C-alpha cells in the first residue's frame, strides 16, 4: 500500500492535538489526525477534566441539598442510581467527542483511528485493529500523545480494587472505605466525589500539606472542608506495602511515627502522571527525550528533529489542557513559517475543582519567597462579600500579588465558590500588565463574586468600600 501523503500529521487528538490539527487546517494545511481511541478528545475529555467535573457537579448536589436545611428548605435522603450517573456522564463525553469529529470533518481534517508509530522522520505507521497498517508520508508532525496516571510497580497488583483516576472516574461502585494515596489535585477532587457519594475517605500524603503549589492561605478552606467531609487526612505519611486481602486490600502505612495496618475496599493511587512516550518509534527519528520520558523541545515547540514538534503533557512542564492548546498554536505558527511565535512565560491559570475551588495565575506568594522577589500582598475576605453570603459560602478569599514600586499585578489567587470561573480576569490582568489602579477603576457588577477582585485592588490602595485598610499613600509617606 502506498503511503498517504500529507503536509502535517498530528498524533493524539486531545485538547492539544485537535487544536493543532484544526488551526493548521484553518491556515490551509492538509492535515491527518491520528488517535488511538475511537472517540476523539484525548485524556482530558474522556478520562480526566470533563468526566471529573461532571461527577463533581453531580455529587455537589448532595452536599447542597443537605446544606439547604439551614435555609428552611428540606429534602429527603438522596437515592443513588450509579448506572444512571454513569450514563449521564458518558452522554456528555459522547456529545463532546461527536462535536470534535464533526469539526474535523467540516475542516477537511482526515481522522485515522489507530496507534501511530514513527518509521523514520517522514513516515508514520498507523496500526489499526480493523484495517491493518496504514502509512503516512508527512512533511511535518506534531506529537500530542499526552500522559497517563503513574502507578508504581509495587502497587500494580493487577487487582481492579487498586484504581488510578481512569478507573475511579468510571465509578464502579461506592466503596465503604476508600484510601487515596496522594493529596494533589486529582486525589482531592476524586476524594471529594467519593466522600459525597458516601465513602469513608482517608487521604495519605507524603508532604506536609495537600495541594502543593498553591499558597497555604488558599489551601486552608479546602483542608477544613476535607477535615469534615473525609474520615482523615494524614500528612507526612507514607504507604509501605499494598497487597490483596480477599475482597479488600491490606495497606501497611506509617504516620506520626506509628505503623498502621488497615483494610480498605478500594485504593486510589494519585501520585502524578507519566509521559506517553513509549512505543511511538521515536528512536527511529532524531527526537530526544529526557530522563523522565518527556520530549525535549525548544521555545518553538520543535523537537531535536526539525520535522517533528511536541506539545502538551508529552513536552513536559505543567500538565494542563489549556497549556496544551496554547502550545498547539505556537507549534503550528512555527511550522507554517511564523518564526515570531515562541513559548514565552505566559500567564497560565491553574484550577483545583475541590470544594471550595482554588485558582491561581502568575506569581504565587510561595514562589516569590523562594525566588527572593519583593512583593506586596493584598487580600479581600469573602466574608465581606454580599454575594458570598447569599451563597452561604463565606469561606473564600481573593488575593493579589503586587509589584511594590509599580503596583503591577504579578499574580492572582482565589479560593471559594466558582473560583475557576473568576480566575480568567486574573489571567487577563497578569498577561496585560494591569496595575492595582486599573483593577480598582474597572466597574464590576454588584452583587457578584467578581467584585472581590476590584475590592482587593482597592484594599491594596487603601480605600476598599467593604473592608477597612490603612491608606496606601499615607503608609508610603
C-alpha positions in Angstrom: 0.0 0.0 0.0 1.4 3.4 -1.0 1.9 5.9 1.8 -0.8 8.6 2.2 0.9 12.0 1.6 0.1 14.9 3.8 1.7 18.2 4.9 1.0 17.6 8.6 0.2 14.6 10.8 -0.9 15.1 14.4 -0.6 12.2 16.7 -3.1 12.4 19.6 -6.5 14.1 19.5 -6.6 15.7 22.9 -7.0 19.4 23.6 -3.5 20.0 22.2 -3.7 17.6 19.2 -7.1 18.5 17.8 -6.5 22.2 18.5 -3.3 21.9 16.4 -5.0 20.0 13.6 -7.9 22.4 13.4 -5.7 25.5 13.4 -3.4 24.1 10.8 -6.3 23.2 8.6 -7.7 26.8 9.1 -4.3 28.0 7.7 -4.7 25.9 4.6 -2.6 22.9 5.6 -3.5 19.3 4.6 -3.8 17.5 7.9 -4.2 14.0 9.2 -5.1 13.5 12.8 -4.3 10.1 14.3 -5.9 8.9 17.5 -5.8 5.5 19.3 -9.3 5.8 20.9 -12.4 5.5 18.9 -13.7 8.8 20.5 -11.7 12.0 19.9 -10.9 14.3 22.8 -7.9 12.6 24.5 -7.4 12.0 28.2 -8.8 15.4 29.2 -12.2 14.8 27.7 -12.5 11.0 28.1 -10.6 10.2 31.3 -9.8 13.4 33.0 -11.0 17.0 33.0 -14.6 16.6 31.7 -15.8 13.4 33.5 -14.3 14.5 36.8 -16.0 17.9 36.6 -19.3 16.1 35.6 -19.1 13.9 38.7 -18.1 16.8 41.0 -21.1 18.8 39.8 -23.4 15.9 40.2 -22.3 15.0 43.7 -22.2 18.6 44.8 -26.0 18.5 44.6 -26.0 16.0 47.5 -24.0 18.4 49.6 -26.1 21.4 48.5 -29.3 19.5 49.5 -28.0 18.9 53.0 -26.9 22.5 53.4 -30.3 23.9 52.3 -31.9 22.7 55.5 -30.4 25.8 57.3 -32.3 28.0 54.8 -35.6 26.3 55.6 -35.7 24.0 52.5 -35.6 20.4 53.4 -35.0 17.4 51.1 -35.2 13.7 51.8 -32.2 11.3 51.8 -30.8 11.1 48.2 -31.1 7.9 46.3 -28.1 6.9 44.2 -28.5 5.2 40.8 -24.9 4.6 39.7 -26.0 3.3 36.3 -27.9 6.5 35.5 -25.0 8.6 36.9 -22.5 6.8 34.5 -25.0 7.1 31.6 -25.4 10.8 32.1 -21.6 11.3 32.4 -20.9 9.3 29.3 -23.6 11.1 27.3 -21.6 14.3 27.9 -18.4 12.7 26.6 -20.3 11.3 23.5 -21.7 14.7 22.7 -18.3 16.4 23.0 -16.5 13.7 21.1 -19.1 13.8 18.3 -18.7 17.6 18.2 -14.9 17.3 17.7 -15.4 14.7 15.0 -17.9 17.0 13.2 -15.5 19.9 13.4 -12.7 17.8 11.9 -14.9 16.8 9.0 -16.0 20.4 8.4 -12.4 21.5 8.3 -11.3 18.7 5.9 -9.1 17.0 8.6 -8.7 13.3 7.9 -9.1 11.2 11.1 -7.4 7.9 11.3 -8.0 5.6 14.3 -5.0 3.6 15.4 -1.7 3.7 17.1 0.9 5.9 15.5 4.5 4.6 15.2 7.3 6.5 13.5 9.2 4.5 10.9 11.5 7.5 10.3 11.4 11.3 10.4 9.0 11.5 7.5 6.9 8.3 7.8 4.3 7.3 10.3 2.8 3.8 10.5 -0.8 3.7 11.9 -1.7 0.4 13.4 -5.4 -0.3 13.4 -7.1 -3.5 14.6 -9.8 -3.3 12.0 -8.0 -2.2 8.8 -4.4 -3.3 9.4 -1.4 -0.9 8.9 -1.6 2.3 7.0 1.4 4.5 6.2 1.6 8.3 6.1 4.3 10.3 4.4 4.4 13.6 6.1 6.3 16.8 5.8 5.9 17.8 9.5 4.5 16.1 12.5 3.1 17.2 15.9 3.3 14.7 18.8 0.5 15.3 21.3 0.1 11.9 22.9 -0.3 13.2 26.5 0.3 11.4 29.7 -1.1 8.6 31.9 -1.6 8.1 35.6 1.6 7.0 37.3 1.2 3.6 39.1 4.4 2.5 41.0 5.2 -1.1 40.2 4.9 -2.1 43.9 1.3 -1.1 43.9 0.4 -2.5 40.5 -1.2 -5.7 41.8 -3.3 -6.5 38.8 -6.3 -6.1 41.3 -9.2 -3.9 40.0 -9.6 -2.6 43.5 -6.4 -0.7 43.0 -7.5 2.3 40.9 -5.9 5.2 39.1 -8.0 8.2 38.1 -9.0 6.4 34.9 -10.8 3.6 36.8 -12.1 5.8 39.6 -13.9 8.0 37.0 -15.9 5.0 35.9 -17.4 4.8 39.5 -17.6 1.0 39.5 -19.2 1.2 43.0 -19.2 3.3 46.1 -16.6 1.6 48.4 -17.4 1.8 52.1 -13.7 2.5 52.9 -11.5 4.3 50.2 -7.9 5.1 50.6 -6.5 7.9 48.4 -2.7 7.9 48.1 -1.7 11.4 47.2 -3.1 14.7 48.3 -2.7 16.5 45.0 -5.5 17.9 42.8 -6.6 14.6 41.4 -6.7 12.8 44.7 -8.5 15.7 46.4 -11.0 16.1 43.6 -11.9 12.4 43.4 -11.8 12.1 47.1 -14.5 14.8 47.2 -16.6 12.9 44.7 -16.5 9.6 46.6 -17.0 11.3 50.0 -20.1 12.9 48.7 -21.3 9.6 47.4 -20.9 8.1 50.9 -17.4 6.6 51.1 -15.3 6.9 54.2 -12.2 8.6 52.6 -8.8 8.6 54.0 -6.0 10.5 52.3 -2.3 9.7 52.8 0.1 12.5 51.6 3.9 12.3 51.9 4.3 16.1 52.1 3.4 18.4 55.0 0.4 19.8 53.2 -2.2 19.0 50.5 -2.3 20.6 47.1 1.4 21.5 46.8 1.9 24.5 44.6 -1.0 26.6 45.9 -0.4 29.1 48.6 -1.2 27.8 52.1 -3.9 30.5 52.8 -5.8 29.4 49.7 -5.5 25.7 50.6 -6.7 26.3 54.2 -10.5 26.4 53.4 -10.1 23.2 51.3 -8.3 21.5 54.2 -11.0 22.5 56.6 -13.7 21.1 54.2 -11.7 17.8 53.8 -11.4 17.5 57.6 -15.2 17.5 57.8 -16.0 15.5 54.7 -13.2 12.9 54.8 -12.6 10.4 57.5 -9.0 11.5 57.8 -6.2 13.3 56.0 -2.7 12.1 57.1 0.2 14.4 56.2 3.8 13.5 56.2 2.7 9.8 55.9 3.7 7.0 53.6 2.4 3.7 52.3 5.0 0.9 52.9 3.0 -2.0 51.5 -0.1 -2.7 49.5 -1.4 -6.2 48.9 -4.6 -8.1 48.1 -6.6 -9.5 51.0 -9.7 -11.3 49.7 -12.3 -8.8 48.7 -10.3 -6.0 50.3 -6.8 -4.5 50.2 -4.4 -4.6 53.0 -2.4 -1.4 53.4 0.6 -1.0 55.7 1.4 2.7 56.3 3.3 4.9 58.6 2.0 8.1 60.2 3.3 10.2 63.1 6.0 7.6 63.7 3.3 4.9 64.2 2.7 1.9 61.9 -0.8 1.3 60.6 -2.2 -2.0 59.1 -5.6 -1.4 57.7 -8.1 -3.0 55.2 -9.8 -0.9 52.5 -12.4 -1.7 49.9 -10.6 0.3 47.2 -7.4 2.3 46.9 -7.0 5.2 44.5 -3.4 5.9 43.6 -2.9 9.5 42.6 0.8 10.2 42.8 1.3 12.0 39.5 1.4 11.3 35.8 3.9 9.7 33.4 4.7 10.6 29.8 3.1 8.6 27.0 6.4 8.5 25.0 6.8 4.7 24.8 6.1 2.6 21.7 6.0 5.6 19.4 9.1 4.7 17.4 10.8 7.9 18.4 14.1 6.0 18.4 13.7 5.9 14.6 13.8 9.7 14.5 16.2 12.4 15.8 13.8 13.2 18.7 15.4 13.2 22.1 13.6 12.6 25.4 14.7 13.5 28.9 15.3 11.0 31.8 11.5 11.0 32.6 10.5 10.3 29.0 9.3 13.7 28.0 10.2 15.0 24.6 12.8 17.8 24.6 11.5 20.9 22.7 12.7 24.4 22.2 10.8 27.6 22.7 9.0 27.0 19.3 7.8 23.5 20.5 10.2 22.0 18.0 12.0 18.8 19.0 15.6 17.9 18.2 14.2 16.5 14.9 13.4 19.6 12.8 10.4 17.9 11.2 8.7 16.9 14.5 7.1 19.1 17.1 5.7 18.1 20.5 3.1 19.8 22.6 1.1 19.3 25.8 1.9 16.8 28.5 4.4 14.9 26.4 6.5 18.0 26.1 6.8 18.3 29.9 6.0 21.2 32.2 2.7 21.8 33.9 0.1 19.3 32.7 -3.0 21.4 31.9 -5.3 21.1 28.9 -5.3 24.9 28.2 -1.5 24.9 28.2 -1.5 22.2 25.5 -4.0 24.2 23.4 -1.8 27.3 23.6 1.3 25.3 22.6 -0.7 23.9 19.7 -1.0 27.4 18.3 2.7 28.1 18.9 3.8 24.9 17.1 1.5 25.4 14.1 2.5 29.1 13.7 6.2 28.0 13.6 5.7 25.1 11.2 3.7 27.4 9.0 6.6 29.9 8.9 5.6 32.4 11.6 9.0 32.5 13.3 8.0 35.1 15.9 5.8 32.6 17.8 7.7 31.4 20.9 6.6 29.8 24.1 7.3 32.6 26.5 6.3 32.9 30.1 2.5 33.0 29.5 0.1 33.6 32.4 -1.3 30.0 32.6 -4.1 29.7 35.2 -4.4 26.6 37.4 -7.7 25.5 38.9 -8.4 22.8 41.5 -12.0 21.8 41.5 -12.3 20.9 45.1 -14.9 22.3 47.5 -14.2 25.2 47.6 -12.4 25.6 44.4 -8.8 27.0 44.3 -7.4 29.0 41.3 -4.3 31.0 40.7 -2.3 32.6 37.9 1.1 34.2 37.6 3.4 34.5 40.6 2.3 32.9 43.9 3.4 34.2 47.3 5.4 30.9 47.9 7.3 31.4 44.6 8.1 35.0 45.4 9.6 33.9 48.7 11.6 31.1 47.1 13.0 33.4 44.4 13.6 36.4 46.6 11.2 38.6 44.7 9.9 41.7 46.5 6.1 41.8 46.6 3.2 43.2 48.4 0.1 41.1 49.0 -3.5 42.4 49.2 -6.3 40.2 50.5 -10.1 40.5 50.4 -12.1 38.0 52.6 -15.3 36.8 51.1 -17.0 37.3 54.5 -17.3 40.9 53.4 -19.0 39.9 50.1 -22.7 40.2 49.9 -22.9 37.7 47.1 -20.8 35.1 49.0 -23.2 35.5 51.9 -26.2 34.7 49.6 -24.3 31.6 48.5 -23.7 30.7 52.2 -20.0 30.5 51.1 -18.0 33.0 53.0 -15.0 30.6 53.2 -13.4 32.3 50.2 -10.5 34.7 49.8 -9.2 36.8 46.9 -5.5 37.9 46.9 -3.3 39.9 44.7 0.4 39.7 44.4 1.7 43.2 43.5 5.0 44.7 42.5 5.6 47.3 45.2 7.0 50.1 43.0 4.7 50.0 40.0 1.6 48.4 41.6 1.6 45.9 38.7 -0.3 42.7 39.2 2.2 39.8 39.3 -0.2 37.1 40.4 -3.8 36.5 41.4 -5.1 33.8 43.8 -8.6 32.8 44.7 -10.3 30.2 46.9 -14.1 30.0 47.0 -17.2 29.0 45.2 -16.7 29.3 41.5 -13.1 30.4 41.8 -12.3 28.7 38.5 -14.7 31.0 36.7 -13.2 34.1 38.2 -9.5 33.4 37.5 -9.9 34.4 33.9 -9.9 38.1 34.9 -6.8 37.4 36.9 -5.1 35.9 33.8 -6.0 39.0 31.8 -4.6 41.3 34.5 -1.3 39.4 34.7 -0.9 38.9 30.9 -1.8 42.6 30.1 0.4 44.0 32.9 -2.5 45.6 34.7 -2.0 47.6 37.9 -4.0 47.8 41.1 -5.2 51.2 39.9 -6.5 49.5 36.7 -8.4 46.8 38.5 -9.8 49.3 41.0 -11.0 51.6 38.2 -13.0 48.9 36.4 -16.7 48.9 37.2 -17.7 45.4 38.4 -21.4 44.4 38.6 -23.0 44.2 42.1 -23.6 41.9 43.8 -21.1 39.4 42.3 -18.1 37.5 43.4 -16.0 39.2 40.7 -16.3 42.4 42.8 -13.8 40.8 45.2 -11.1 41.4 42.7 -11.9 45.0 42.4 -12.2 45.4 46.1 -8.9 43.6 46.7 -7.2 46.1 44.4 -8.9 48.9 46.3 -7.7 47.3 49.6 -4.2 47.4 48.3 -4.6 51.1 47.6 -6.2 51.7 51.0 -9.8 52.6 50.1 -11.9 49.4 49.7 -15.5 50.0 50.5 -16.3 46.8 52.4 -13.1 46.4 54.4 -11.1 48.9 56.3 -7.4 49.2 55.4 -4.8 51.8 56.1 -4.4 54.2 53.2 -1.6 53.2 50.8 -0.4 56.8 50.2 -0.3 57.5 53.9 1.7 54.3 54.6 4.2 55.2 51.9 4.5 58.8 53.1 
